[in-house]
């Protein structure tokens, strides 16, 4: 379904964004990855080249999508490099560990910039092109946007905002033929050749130590016992959701059911959640 599609992948230089970009290129798409640093873009393209993948269908540009004007610039560069824009995967994000009462407004703004505003201007800039292609707008959220867990407060605030933004975009663009998908995954494992894997392994430890948080705060998913998701399996599920044009993909599904339980039974659902995370 992706052959000859012209696709932007933001946050495509590492993590799940890079996995999606590589899979899209393997499926025949022409992919433009967007990263914040020239070194990050270079390392991502080199990783694809070392894996023997056809990098002619993978291009990269640098942009800080949290800054005003950068989303419009990326859209313009995409039109120049790809000749059009059919689909966009918004994978930029920032996770971390902090107590909400210790998080100043500057920290909250940083989380909102990375997880929400990195998608908003670009969405406005590409909306008409994606609508003309009856394409896909895919936003990578988090389970933290559905259920608030200890030590993930600022991250949950930002991902909840992204979820609301996605719903609003869907209301406006679905009548024009655009498929808008919110992906709400649990913690995702890093691919072995991910250029940022080593740094990612130590970041939570450093944040928790600096904030005086307990050791369990550094676990994937905060204090939960969720297993890390296989990124390739998750990518396949994302593409299947695009094929079926569903509104949301929650992985693992049991957490989506828990989120629904909390919506229907706010007090009882939260009491049950509190027992689970002890």
C-alpha positions as protocol buffer text, in pm:
chain_id: "A"
residue {
  index: 1
  type: UNK
  ca { x: 0 y: 0 z: 0 }
}
residue {
  index: 2
  type: UNK
  ca { x: 302 y: 228 z: 35 }
}
residue {
  index: 3
  type: UNK
  ca { x: 459 y: 184 z: -307 }
}
residue {
  index: 4
  type: UNK
  ca { x: 546 y: 522 z: -460 }
}
residue {
  index: 5
  type: UNK
  ca { x: 379 y: 707 z: -172 }
}
residue {
  index: 6
  type: UNK
  ca { x: 560 y: 1024 z: -66 }
}
residue {
  index: 7
  type: UNK
  ca { x: 594 y: 1008 z: 311 }
}
residue {
  index: 8
  type: UNK
  ca { x: 732 y: 1237 z: 581 }
}
residue {
  index: 9
  type: UNK
  ca { x: 852 y: 1073 z: 903 }
}
residue {
  index: 10
  type: UNK
  ca { x: 934 y: 1320 z: 1178 }
}
residue {
  index: 11
  type: UNK
  ca { x: 1155 y: 1192 z: 1456 }
}
residue {
  index: 12
  type: UNK
  ca { x: 1276 y: 948 z: 1194 }
}
residue {
  index: 13
  type: UNK
  ca { x: 1642 y: 941 z: 1290 }
}
residue {
  index: 14
  type: UNK
  ca { x: 1613 y: 706 z: 1590 }
}
residue {
  index: 15
  type: UNK
  ca { x: 1376 y: 488 z: 1788 }
}
residue {
  index: 16
  type: UNK
  ca { x: 1039 y: 386 z: 1650 }
}
residue {
  index: 17
  type: UNK
  ca { x: 1042 y: 666 z: 1393 }
}
residue {
  index: 18
  type: UNK
  ca { x: 1350 y: 516 z: 1229 }
}
residue {
  index: 19
  type: UNK
  ca { x: 1191 y: 170 z: 1229 }
}
residue {
  index: 20
  type: UNK
  ca { x: 883 y: 309 z: 1054 }
}
residue {
  index: 21
  type: UNK
  ca { x: 1093 y: 500 z: 801 }
}
residue {
  index: 22
  type: UNK
  ca { x: 1294 y: 192 z: 711 }
}
residue {
  index: 23
  type: UNK
  ca { x: 987 y: -26 z: 680 }
}
residue {
  index: 24
  type: UNK
  ca { x: 812 y: 230 z: 461 }
}
residue {
  index: 25
  type: UNK
  ca { x: 1114 y: 248 z: 230 }
}
residue {
  index: 26
  type: UNK
  ca { x: 1132 y: -132 z: 215 }
}
residue {
  index: 27
  type: UNK
  ca { x: 766 y: -131 z: 108 }
}
residue {
  index: 28
  type: UNK
  ca { x: 841 y: 104 z: -181 }
}
residue {
  index: 29
  type: UNK
  ca { x: 763 y: 446 z: -35 }
}
residue {
  index: 30
  type: UNK
  ca { x: 974 y: 753 z: -96 }
}
residue {
  index: 31
  type: UNK
  ca { x: 1057 y: 865 z: 254 }
}
residue {
  index: 32
  type: UNK
  ca { x: 1184 y: 1192 z: 396 }
}
residue {
  index: 33
  type: UNK
  ca { x: 1306 y: 1158 z: 753 }
}
residue {
  index: 34
  type: UNK
  ca { x: 1322 y: 1468 z: 970 }
}
residue {
  index: 35
  type: UNK
  ca { x: 1562 y: 1500 z: 1263 }
}
residue {
  index: 36
  type: UNK
  ca { x: 1689 y: 1778 z: 1485 }
}
residue {
  index: 37
  type: UNK
  ca { x: 2060 y: 1739 z: 1414 }
}
residue {
  index: 38
  type: UNK
  ca { x: 2265 y: 1687 z: 1097 }
}
residue {
  index: 39
  type: UNK
  ca { x: 2465 y: 1417 z: 1277 }
}
residue {
  index: 40
  type: UNK
  ca { x: 2147 y: 1234 z: 1371 }
}
residue {
  index: 41
  type: UNK
  ca { x: 2021 y: 1239 z: 1013 }
}
residue {
  index: 42
  type: UNK
  ca { x: 2359 y: 1124 z: 884 }
}
residue {
  index: 43
  type: UNK
  ca { x: 2385 y: 839 z: 1134 }
}
residue {
  index: 44
  type: UNK
  ca { x: 2034 y: 720 z: 1053 }
}
residue {
  index: 45
  type: UNK
  ca { x: 2102 y: 709 z: 680 }
}
residue {
  index: 46
  type: UNK
  ca { x: 2435 y: 535 z: 743 }
}
residue {
  index: 47
  type: UNK
  ca { x: 2260 y: 272 z: 957 }
}
residue {
  index: 48
  type: UNK
  ca { x: 2020 y: 203 z: 672 }
}
residue {
  index: 49
  type: UNK
  ca { x: 2310 y: 183 z: 427 }
}
residue {
  index: 50
  type: UNK
  ca { x: 2500 y: -63 z: 649 }
}
residue {
  index: 51
  type: UNK
  ca { x: 2190 y: -280 z: 665 }
}
residue {
  index: 52
  type: UNK
  ca { x: 2194 y: -301 z: 286 }
}
residue {
  index: 53
  type: UNK
  ca { x: 1875 y: -103 z: 242 }
}
residue {
  index: 54
  type: UNK
  ca { x: 1812 y: 111 z: -63 }
}
residue {
  index: 55
  type: UNK
  ca { x: 1884 y: 458 z: 70 }
}
residue {
  index: 56
  type: UNK
  ca { x: 1789 y: 617 z: -262 }
}
residue {
  index: 57
  type: UNK
  ca { x: 1429 y: 606 z: -134 }
}
residue {
  index: 58
  type: UNK
  ca { x: 1534 y: 756 z: 200 }
}
residue {
  index: 59
  type: UNK
  ca { x: 1629 y: 1121 z: 229 }
}
residue {
  index: 60
  type: UNK
  ca { x: 1679 y: 1333 z: 536 }
}
residue {
  index: 61
  type: UNK
  ca { x: 1659 y: 1695 z: 645 }
}
residue {
  index: 62
  type: UNK
  ca { x: 1715 y: 1872 z: 974 }
}
residue {
  index: 63
  type: UNK
  ca { x: 1450 y: 2074 z: 1153 }
}
residue {
  index: 64
  type: UNK
  ca { x: 1352 y: 2164 z: 1507 }
}
residue {
  index: 65
  type: UNK
  ca { x: 978 y: 2124 z: 1471 }
}
residue {
  index: 66
  type: UNK
  ca { x: 913 y: 2283 z: 1808 }
}
residue {
  index: 67
  type: UNK
  ca { x: 1023 y: 2620 z: 1667 }
}
residue {
  index: 68
  type: UNK
  ca { x: 782 y: 2846 z: 1481 }
}
residue {
  index: 69
  type: UNK
  ca { x: 820 y: 2827 z: 1104 }
}
residue {
  index: 70
  type: UNK
  ca { x: 996 y: 2491 z: 1096 }
}
residue {
  index: 71
  type: UNK
  ca { x: 683 y: 2291 z: 1018 }
}
residue {
  index: 72
  type: UNK
  ca { x: 611 y: 2512 z: 719 }
}
residue {
  index: 73
  type: UNK
  ca { x: 972 y: 2480 z: 604 }
}
residue {
  index: 74
  type: UNK
  ca { x: 963 y: 2100 z: 628 }
}
residue {
  index: 75
  type: UNK
  ca { x: 646 y: 2092 z: 420 }
}
residue {
  index: 76
  type: UNK
  ca { x: 808 y: 2311 z: 156 }
}
residue {
  index: 77
  type: UNK
  ca { x: 1126 y: 2101 z: 150 }
}
residue {
  index: 78
  type: UNK
  ca { x: 917 y: 1786 z: 119 }
}
residue {
  index: 79
  type: UNK
  ca { x: 737 y: 1923 z: -184 }
}
residue {
  index: 80
  type: UNK
  ca { x: 1072 y: 2009 z: -340 }
}
residue {
  index: 81
  type: UNK
  ca { x: 1244 y: 1678 z: -262 }
}
residue {
  index: 82
  type: UNK
  ca { x: 954 y: 1436 z: -303 }
}
residue {
  index: 83
  type: UNK
  ca { x: 734 y: 1624 z: -547 }
}
residue {
  index: 84
  type: UNK
  ca { x: 436 y: 1598 z: -315 }
}
residue {
  index: 85
  type: UNK
  ca { x: 315 y: 1481 z: 24 }
}
residue {
  index: 86
  type: UNK
  ca { x: 83 y: 1184 z: 57 }
}
residue {
  index: 87
  type: UNK
  ca { x: 128 y: 1068 z: 416 }
}
residue {
  index: 88
  type: UNK
  ca { x: 287 y: 1194 z: 738 }
}
residue {
  index: 89
  type: UNK
  ca { x: 403 y: 1002 z: 1044 }
}
residue {
  index: 90
  type: UNK
  ca { x: 460 y: 1230 z: 1344 }
}
residue {
  index: 91
  type: UNK
  ca { x: 702 y: 1044 z: 1571 }
}
residue {
  index: 92
  type: UNK
  ca { x: 875 y: 1331 z: 1749 }
}
residue {
  index: 93
  type: UNK
  ca { x: 845 y: 1303 z: 2124 }
}
residue {
  index: 94
  type: UNK
  ca { x: 1016 y: 1329 z: 2456 }
}
residue {
  index: 95
  type: UNK
  ca { x: 962 y: 1097 z: 2749 }
}
residue {
  index: 96
  type: UNK
  ca { x: 1116 y: 1129 z: 3091 }
}
residue {
  index: 97
  type: UNK
  ca { x: 1080 y: 1088 z: 3463 }
}
residue {
  index: 98
  type: UNK
  ca { x: 963 y: 1362 z: 3698 }
}
residue {
  index: 99
  type: UNK
  ca { x: 710 y: 1436 z: 3970 }
}
residue {
  index: 100
  type: UNK
  ca { x: 441 y: 1672 z: 3848 }
}
residue {
  index: 101
  type: UNK
  ca { x: 464 y: 1892 z: 4160 }
}
residue {
  index: 102
  type: UNK
  ca { x: 838 y: 1930 z: 4110 }
}
residue {
  index: 103
  type: UNK
  ca { x: 801 y: 2018 z: 3743 }
}
residue {
  index: 104
  type: UNK
  ca { x: 811 y: 2390 z: 3678 }
}
residue {
  index: 105
  type: UNK
  ca { x: 623 y: 2550 z: 3392 }
}
residue {
  index: 106
  type: UNK
  ca { x: 940 y: 2563 z: 3183 }
}
residue {
  index: 107
  type: UNK
  ca { x: 970 y: 2184 z: 3202 }
}
residue {
  index: 108
  type: UNK
  ca { x: 603 y: 2139 z: 3113 }
}
residue {
  index: 109
  type: UNK
  ca { x: 651 y: 2369 z: 2814 }
}
residue {
  index: 110
  type: UNK
  ca { x: 947 y: 2158 z: 2703 }
}
residue {
  index: 111
  type: UNK
  ca { x: 732 y: 1844 z: 2713 }
}
residue {
  index: 112
  type: UNK
  ca { x: 447 y: 2014 z: 2529 }
}
residue {
  index: 113
  type: UNK
  ca { x: 684 y: 2150 z: 2267 }
}
residue {
  index: 114
  type: UNK
  ca { x: 836 y: 1809 z: 2199 }
}
residue {
  index: 115
  type: UNK
  ca { x: 517 y: 1604 z: 2209 }
}
residue {
  index: 116
  type: UNK
  ca { x: 248 y: 1843 z: 2083 }
}
residue {
  index: 117
  type: UNK
  ca { x: 381 y: 2152 z: 1909 }
}
residue {
  index: 118
  type: UNK
  ca { x: 627 y: 1946 z: 1705 }
}
residue {
  index: 119
  type: UNK
  ca { x: 317 y: 1816 z: 1524 }
}
residue {
  index: 120
  type: UNK
  ca { x: 80 y: 2112 z: 1510 }
}
residue {
  index: 121
  type: UNK
  ca { x: 235 y: 2350 z: 1256 }
}
residue {
  index: 122
  type: UNK
  ca { x: 341 y: 2067 z: 1027 }
}
residue {
  index: 123
  type: UNK
  ca { x: -11 y: 1926 z: 1035 }
}
residue {
  index: 124
  type: UNK
  ca { x: -156 y: 2256 z: 923 }
}
residue {
  index: 125
  type: UNK
  ca { x: 105 y: 2286 z: 650 }
}
residue {
  index: 126
  type: UNK
  ca { x: 45 y: 1941 z: 498 }
}
residue {
  index: 127
  type: UNK
  ca { x: -331 y: 1909 z: 548 }
}
residue {
  index: 128
  type: UNK
  ca { x: -436 y: 2007 z: 195 }
}
residue {
  index: 129
  type: UNK
  ca { x: -177 y: 1783 z: 27 }
}
residue {
  index: 130
  type: UNK
  ca { x: -263 y: 1481 z: 240 }
}
residue {
  index: 131
  type: UNK
  ca { x: -633 y: 1541 z: 178 }
}
residue {
  index: 132
  type: UNK
  ca { x: -575 y: 1554 z: -198 }
}
residue {
  index: 133
  type: UNK
  ca { x: -397 y: 1217 z: -173 }
}
residue {
  index: 134
  type: UNK
  ca { x: -661 y: 1072 z: 64 }
}
residue {
  index: 135
  type: UNK
  ca { x: -360 y: 985 z: 274 }
}
residue {
  index: 136
  type: UNK
  ca { x: -271 y: 909 z: 632 }
}
residue {
  index: 137
  type: UNK
  ca { x: -178 y: 1130 z: 926 }
}
residue {
  index: 138
  type: UNK
  ca { x: -29 y: 910 z: 1197 }
}
residue {
  index: 139
  type: UNK
  ca { x: 58 y: 1043 z: 1543 }
}
residue {
  index: 140
  type: UNK
  ca { x: 267 y: 837 z: 1782 }
}
residue {
  index: 141
  type: UNK
  ca { x: 127 y: 897 z: 2127 }
}
residue {
  index: 142
  type: UNK
  ca { x: 167 y: 679 z: 2435 }
}
residue {
  index: 143
  type: UNK
  ca { x: -21 y: 477 z: 2692 }
}
residue {
  index: 144
  type: UNK
  ca { x: 81 y: 764 z: 2920 }
}
residue {
  index: 145
  type: UNK
  ca { x: -167 y: 977 z: 2727 }
}
residue {
  index: 146
  type: UNK
  ca { x: -447 y: 744 z: 2835 }
}
residue {
  index: 147
  type: UNK
  ca { x: -346 y: 647 z: 3190 }
}
residue {
  index: 148
  type: UNK
  ca { x: -138 y: 863 z: 3423 }
}
residue {
  index: 149
  type: UNK
  ca { x: 133 y: 664 z: 3601 }
}
residue {
  index: 150
  type: UNK
  ca { x: 370 y: 768 z: 3883 }
}
residue {
  index: 151
  type: UNK
  ca { x: 675 y: 972 z: 3778 }
}
residue {
  index: 152
  type: UNK
  ca { x: 533 y: 1025 z: 3426 }
}
residue {
  index: 153
  type: UNK
  ca { x: 315 y: 1327 z: 3503 }
}
residue {
  index: 154
  type: UNK
  ca { x: 468 y: 1585 z: 3263 }
}
residue {
  index: 155
  type: UNK
  ca { x: 488 y: 1327 z: 2985 }
}
residue {
  index: 156
  type: UNK
  ca { x: 124 y: 1227 z: 3041 }
}
residue {
  index: 157
  type: UNK
  ca { x: 13 y: 1589 z: 3024 }
}
residue {
  index: 158
  type: UNK
  ca { x: 184 y: 1632 z: 2687 }
}
residue {
  index: 159
  type: UNK
  ca { x: 70 y: 1303 z: 2534 }
}
residue {
  index: 160
  type: UNK
  ca { x: -288 y: 1365 z: 2650 }
}
residue {
  index: 161
  type: UNK
  ca { x: -273 y: 1698 z: 2469 }
}
residue {
  index: 162
  type: UNK
  ca { x: -150 y: 1522 z: 2154 }
}
residue {
  index: 163
  type: UNK
  ca { x: -439 y: 1275 z: 2178 }
}
residue {
  index: 164
  type: UNK
  ca { x: -692 y: 1560 z: 2197 }
}
residue {
  index: 165
  type: UNK
  ca { x: -522 y: 1737 z: 1906 }
}
residue {
  index: 166
  type: UNK
  ca { x: -541 y: 1417 z: 1700 }
}
residue {
  index: 167
  type: UNK
  ca { x: -913 y: 1382 z: 1768 }
}
residue {
  index: 168
  type: UNK
  ca { x: -972 y: 1743 z: 1664 }
}
residue {
  index: 169
  type: UNK
  ca { x: -772 y: 1694 z: 1342 }
}
residue {
  index: 170
  type: UNK
  ca { x: -975 y: 1382 z: 1264 }
}
residue {
  index: 171
  type: UNK
  ca { x: -1303 y: 1571 z: 1302 }
}
residue {
  index: 172
  type: UNK
  ca { x: -1190 y: 1828 z: 1047 }
}
residue {
  index: 173
  type: UNK
  ca { x: -1003 y: 1610 z: 796 }
}
residue {
  index: 174
  type: UNK
  ca { x: -1190 y: 1278 z: 795 }
}
residue {
  index: 175
  type: UNK
  ca { x: -1472 y: 1432 z: 586 }
}
residue {
  index: 176
  type: UNK
  ca { x: -1203 y: 1520 z: 329 }
}
residue {
  index: 177
  type: UNK
  ca { x: -1086 y: 1160 z: 302 }
}
residue {
  index: 178
  type: UNK
  ca { x: -788 y: 1173 z: 538 }
}
residue {
  index: 179
  type: UNK
  ca { x: -722 y: 881 z: 770 }
}
residue {
  index: 180
  type: UNK
  ca { x: -606 y: 1012 z: 1108 }
}
residue {
  index: 181
  type: UNK
  ca { x: -455 y: 752 z: 1342 }
}
residue {
  index: 182
  type: UNK
  ca { x: -342 y: 786 z: 1702 }
}
residue {
  index: 183
  type: UNK
  ca { x: -100 y: 514 z: 1812 }
}
residue {
  index: 184
  type: UNK
  ca { x: -86 y: 469 z: 2190 }
}
residue {
  index: 185
  type: UNK
  ca { x: 187 y: 214 z: 2263 }
}
residue {
  index: 186
  type: UNK
  ca { x: 354 y: 100 z: 2580 }
}
residue {
  index: 187
  type: UNK
  ca { x: 734 y: 114 z: 2611 }
}
residue {
  index: 188
  type: UNK
  ca { x: 905 y: 22 z: 2284 }
}
residue {
  index: 189
  type: UNK
  ca { x: 1233 y: -168 z: 2269 }
}
residue {
  index: 190
  type: UNK
  ca { x: 1519 y: -11 z: 2075 }
}
residue {
  index: 191
  type: UNK
  ca { x: 1644 y: -185 z: 1763 }
}
residue {
  index: 192
  type: UNK
  ca { x: 1996 y: -326 z: 1806 }
}
residue {
  index: 193
  type: UNK
  ca { x: 2142 y: -91 z: 1545 }
}
residue {
  index: 194
  type: UNK
  ca { x: 1950 y: 218 z: 1660 }
}
residue {
  index: 195
  type: UNK
  ca { x: 2201 y: 506 z: 1657 }
}
residue {
  index: 196
  type: UNK
  ca { x: 2057 y: 644 z: 1982 }
}
residue {
  index: 197
  type: UNK
  ca { x: 2023 y: 315 z: 2172 }
}
residue {
  index: 198
  type: UNK
  ca { x: 2321 y: 366 z: 2403 }
}
residue {
  index: 199
  type: UNK
  ca { x: 2215 y: 714 z: 2513 }
}
residue {
  index: 200
  type: UNK
  ca { x: 1854 y: 603 z: 2565 }
}
residue {
  index: 201
  type: UNK
  ca { x: 1967 y: 329 z: 2803 }
}
residue {
  index: 202
  type: UNK
  ca { x: 2117 y: 578 z: 3052 }
}
residue {
  index: 203
  type: UNK
  ca { x: 1888 y: 882 z: 3025 }
}
residue {
  index: 204
  type: UNK
  ca { x: 1616 y: 766 z: 3265 }
}
residue {
  index: 205
  type: UNK
  ca { x: 1877 y: 665 z: 3522 }
}
residue {
  index: 206
  type: UNK
  ca { x: 2028 y: 1013 z: 3510 }
}
residue {
  index: 207
  type: UNK
  ca { x: 1690 y: 1189 z: 3532 }
}
residue {
  index: 208
  type: UNK
  ca { x: 1574 y: 976 z: 3824 }
}
residue {
  index: 209
  type: UNK
  ca { x: 1900 y: 1028 z: 4012 }
}
residue {
  index: 210
  type: UNK
  ca { x: 1889 y: 1405 z: 3958 }
}
residue {
  index: 211
  type: UNK
  ca { x: 1528 y: 1423 z: 4080 }
}
residue {
  index: 212
  type: UNK
  ca { x: 1579 y: 1188 z: 4374 }
}
residue {
  index: 213
  type: UNK
  ca { x: 1327 y: 936 z: 4240 }
}
residue {
  index: 214
  type: UNK
  ca { x: 1323 y: 570 z: 4347 }
}
residue {
  index: 215
  type: UNK
  ca { x: 1490 y: 307 z: 4132 }
}
residue {
  index: 216
  type: UNK
  ca { x: 1159 y: 167 z: 4006 }
}
residue {
  index: 217
  type: UNK
  ca { x: 1089 y: 499 z: 3834 }
}
residue {
  index: 218
  type: UNK
  ca { x: 1348 y: 408 z: 3569 }
}
residue {
  index: 219
  type: UNK
  ca { x: 1163 y: 95 z: 3456 }
}
residue {
  index: 220
  type: UNK
  ca { x: 1001 y: 98 z: 3109 }
}
residue {
  index: 221
  type: UNK
  ca { x: 652 y: 237 z: 3162 }
}
residue {
  index: 222
  type: UNK
  ca { x: 744 y: 391 z: 3496 }
}
residue {
  index: 223
  type: UNK
  ca { x: 642 y: 166 z: 3784 }
}
residue {
  index: 224
  type: UNK
  ca { x: 442 y: -75 z: 3568 }
}
residue {
  index: 225
  type: UNK
  ca { x: 555 y: -423 z: 3472 }
}
residue {
  index: 226
  type: UNK
  ca { x: 482 y: -381 z: 3102 }
}
residue {
  index: 227
  type: UNK
  ca { x: 710 y: -570 z: 2866 }
}
residue {
  index: 228
  type: UNK
  ca { x: 882 y: -367 z: 2597 }
}
residue {
  index: 229
  type: UNK
  ca { x: 718 y: -392 z: 2256 }
}
residue {
  index: 230
  type: UNK
  ca { x: 902 y: -531 z: 1955 }
}
residue {
  index: 231
  type: UNK
  ca { x: 931 y: -228 z: 1722 }
}
residue {
  index: 232
  type: UNK
  ca { x: 897 y: -431 z: 1402 }
}
residue {
  index: 233
  type: UNK
  ca { x: 585 y: -607 z: 1526 }
}
residue {
  index: 234
  type: UNK
  ca { x: 441 y: -272 z: 1633 }
}
residue {
  index: 235
  type: UNK
  ca { x: 522 y: -122 z: 1292 }
}
residue {
  index: 236
  type: UNK
  ca { x: 328 y: -403 z: 1125 }
}
residue {
  index: 237
  type: UNK
  ca { x: 31 y: -331 z: 1350 }
}
residue {
  index: 238
  type: UNK
  ca { x: 49 y: 39 z: 1267 }
}
residue {
  index: 239
  type: UNK
  ca { x: 47 y: -37 z: 895 }
}
residue {
  index: 240
  type: UNK
  ca { x: -246 y: -274 z: 942 }
}
residue {
  index: 241
  type: UNK
  ca { x: -435 y: 1 z: 1125 }
}
residue {
  index: 242
  type: UNK
  ca { x: -362 y: 231 z: 829 }
}
residue {
  index: 243
  type: UNK
  ca { x: -489 y: -33 z: 590 }
}
residue {
  index: 244
  type: UNK
  ca { x: -812 y: -64 z: 789 }
}
residue {
  index: 245
  type: UNK
  ca { x: -821 y: 314 z: 849 }
}
residue {
  index: 246
  type: UNK
  ca { x: -897 y: 275 z: 1219 }
}
residue {
  index: 247
  type: UNK
  ca { x: -899 y: 572 z: 1454 }
}
residue {
  index: 248
  type: UNK
  ca { x: -670 y: 446 z: 1730 }
}
residue {
  index: 249
  type: UNK
  ca { x: -430 y: 164 z: 1802 }
}
residue {
  index: 250
  type: UNK
  ca { x: -361 y: 85 z: 2169 }
}
residue {
  index: 251
  type: UNK
  ca { x: -86 y: -166 z: 2244 }
}
residue {
  index: 252
  type: UNK
  ca { x: -108 y: -371 z: 2461 }
}
residue {
  index: 253
  type: UNK
  ca { x: -484 y: -393 z: 2427 }
}
residue {
  index: 254
  type: UNK
  ca { x: -538 y: -477 z: 2794 }
}
residue {
  index: 255
  type: UNK
  ca { x: -422 y: -129 z: 2892 }
}
residue {
  index: 256
  type: UNK
  ca { x: -674 y: 20 z: 2652 }
}
residue {
  index: 257
  type: UNK
  ca { x: -942 y: -181 z: 2830 }
}
residue {
  index: 258
  type: UNK
  ca { x: -817 y: -46 z: 3163 }
}
residue {
  index: 259
  type: UNK
  ca { x: -836 y: 309 z: 3029 }
}
residue {
  index: 260
  type: UNK
  ca { x: -1194 y: 241 z: 2923 }
}
residue {
  index: 261
  type: UNK
  ca { x: -1271 y: 102 z: 3268 }
}
residue {
  index: 262
  type: UNK
  ca { x: -1144 y: 421 z: 3428 }
}
residue {
  index: 263
  type: UNK
  ca { x: -1362 y: 629 z: 3195 }
}
residue {
  index: 264
  type: UNK
  ca { x: -1673 y: 430 z: 3285 }
}
residue {
  index: 265
  type: UNK
  ca { x: -1594 y: 379 z: 3655 }
}
residue {
  index: 266
  type: UNK
  ca { x: -1360 y: 663 z: 3756 }
}
residue {
  index: 267
  type: UNK
  ca { x: -1324 y: 576 z: 4125 }
}
residue {
  index: 268
  type: UNK
  ca { x: -1323 y: 198 z: 4104 }
}
residue {
  index: 269
  type: UNK
  ca { x: -1098 y: 196 z: 3799 }
}
residue {
  index: 270
  type: UNK
  ca { x: -840 y: 416 z: 3968 }
}
residue {
  index: 271
  type: UNK
  ca { x: -848 y: 205 z: 4285 }
}
residue {
  index: 272
  type: UNK
  ca { x: -777 y: -103 z: 4076 }
}
residue {
  index: 273
  type: UNK
  ca { x: -496 y: 81 z: 3894 }
}
residue {
  index: 274
  type: UNK
  ca { x: -342 y: 183 z: 4226 }
}
residue {
  index: 275
  type: UNK
  ca { x: -324 y: -182 z: 4330 }
}
residue {
  index: 276
  type: UNK
  ca { x: -163 y: -279 z: 4000 }
}
residue {
  index: 277
  type: UNK
  ca { x: 121 y: -26 z: 4024 }
}
residue {
  index: 278
  type: UNK
  ca { x: 219 y: -79 z: 4387 }
}
